[in-house]
Protein backbone atom coordinates (compact mmCIF):
# COMPACT_ATOMS: atom_id res chain seq x y z
CA UNK A 1 0.00 0.00 0.00
CA UNK A 2 2.79 2.44 0.88
CA UNK A 3 4.58 1.76 -2.41
CA UNK A 4 1.42 2.48 -4.41
CA UNK A 5 0.86 5.69 -2.48
CA UNK A 6 4.40 6.85 -3.24
CA UNK A 7 3.96 6.19 -6.98
CA UNK A 8 0.70 8.13 -7.14
CA UNK A 9 2.04 10.93 -4.94
CA UNK A 10 5.13 11.33 -7.13
CA UNK A 11 3.01 11.68 -10.26
CA UNK A 12 0.67 14.09 -8.48
CA UNK A 13 3.58 16.32 -7.48
CA UNK A 14 4.86 16.37 -11.07
CA UNK A 15 1.42 17.31 -12.37
CA UNK A 16 1.06 20.04 -9.74
CA UNK A 17 4.41 21.54 -10.74
CA UNK A 18 3.57 21.31 -14.45
CA UNK A 19 0.31 23.17 -13.84
CA UNK A 20 2.06 25.85 -11.79
CA UNK A 21 4.54 26.60 -14.56
CA UNK A 22 1.89 26.02 -17.26
CA UNK A 23 3.93 23.35 -19.04
CA UNK A 24 2.91 19.72 -19.39
CA UNK A 25 4.35 17.39 -21.98
CA UNK A 26 2.64 14.05 -22.50
CA UNK A 27 5.18 11.24 -22.12
CA UNK A 28 3.49 9.40 -25.01
CA UNK A 29 3.45 12.47 -27.24
CA UNK A 30 -0.34 12.68 -27.04
CA UNK A 31 -3.08 10.10 -26.78
CA UNK A 32 -6.63 9.50 -27.97
CA UNK A 33 -8.06 10.72 -24.65
CA UNK A 34 -6.48 14.17 -24.98
CA UNK A 35 -7.10 14.81 -28.68
CA UNK A 36 -10.54 16.44 -28.29
CA UNK A 37 -9.20 18.79 -25.60
CA UNK A 38 -6.18 19.67 -27.72
CA UNK A 39 -8.47 20.49 -30.64
CA UNK A 40 -10.57 22.77 -28.43
CA UNK A 41 -7.45 24.57 -27.22
CA UNK A 42 -6.37 25.07 -30.86
CA UNK A 43 -9.71 26.78 -31.53
CA UNK A 44 -11.34 24.03 -33.58
CA UNK A 45 -14.25 23.57 -31.17
CA UNK A 46 -17.35 25.70 -30.85
CA UNK A 47 -18.68 26.40 -27.37
CA UNK A 48 -22.41 25.67 -27.43
CA UNK A 49 -23.45 25.63 -23.78
CA UNK A 50 -22.53 25.48 -20.12
CA UNK A 51 -23.81 22.44 -18.23
CA UNK A 52 -25.71 22.49 -14.93
CA UNK A 53 -22.42 21.65 -13.23
CA UNK A 54 -20.79 24.70 -14.91
CA UNK A 55 -18.76 22.73 -17.43
CA UNK A 56 -18.25 24.18 -20.89
CA UNK A 57 -19.81 22.09 -23.67
CA UNK A 58 -18.14 22.15 -27.09
CA UNK A 59 -18.81 20.56 -30.44
CA UNK A 60 -15.99 19.58 -32.77
CA UNK A 61 -16.14 19.28 -36.55
CA UNK A 62 -15.21 15.88 -37.95
C-alpha positions in Angstrom: 0.0 0.0 0.0 2.8 2.4 0.9 4.6 1.8 -2.4 1.4 2.5 -4.4 0.9 5.7 -2.5 4.4 6.9 -3.2 4.0 6.2 -7.0 0.7 8.1 -7.1 2.0 10.9 -4.9 5.1 11.3 -7.1 3.0 11.7 -10.3 0.7 14.1 -8.5 3.6 16.3 -7.5 4.9 16.4 -11.1 1.4 17.3 -12.4 1.1 20.0 -9.7 4.4 21.5 -10.7 3.6 21.3 -14.4 0.3 23.2 -13.8 2.1 25.8 -11.8 4.5 26.6 -14.6 1.9 26.0 -17.3 3.9 23.4 -19.0 2.9 19.7 -19.4 4.3 17.4 -22.0 2.6 14.1 -22.5 5.2 11.2 -22.1 3.5 9.4 -25.0 3.5 12.5 -27.2 -0.3 12.7 -27.0 -3.1 10.1 -26.8 -6.6 9.5 -28.0 -8.1 10.7 -24.7 -6.5 14.2 -25.0 -7.1 14.8 -28.7 -10.5 16.4 -28.3 -9.2 18.8 -25.6 -6.2 19.7 -27.7 -8.5 20.5 -30.6 -10.6 22.8 -28.4 -7.5 24.6 -27.2 -6.4 25.1 -30.9 -9.7 26.8 -31.5 -11.3 24.0 -33.6 -14.3 23.6 -31.2 -17.4 25.7 -30.9 -18.7 26.4 -27.4 -22.4 25.7 -27.4 -23.5 25.6 -23.8 -22.5 25.5 -20.1 -23.8 22.4 -18.2 -25.7 22.5 -14.9 -22.4 21.7 -13.2 -20.8 24.7 -14.9 -18.8 22.7 -17.4 -18.2 24.2 -20.9 -19.8 22.1 -23.7 -18.1 22.1 -27.1 -18.8 20.6 -30.4 -16.0 19.6 -32.8 -16.1 19.3 -36.5 -15.2 15.9 -37.9 
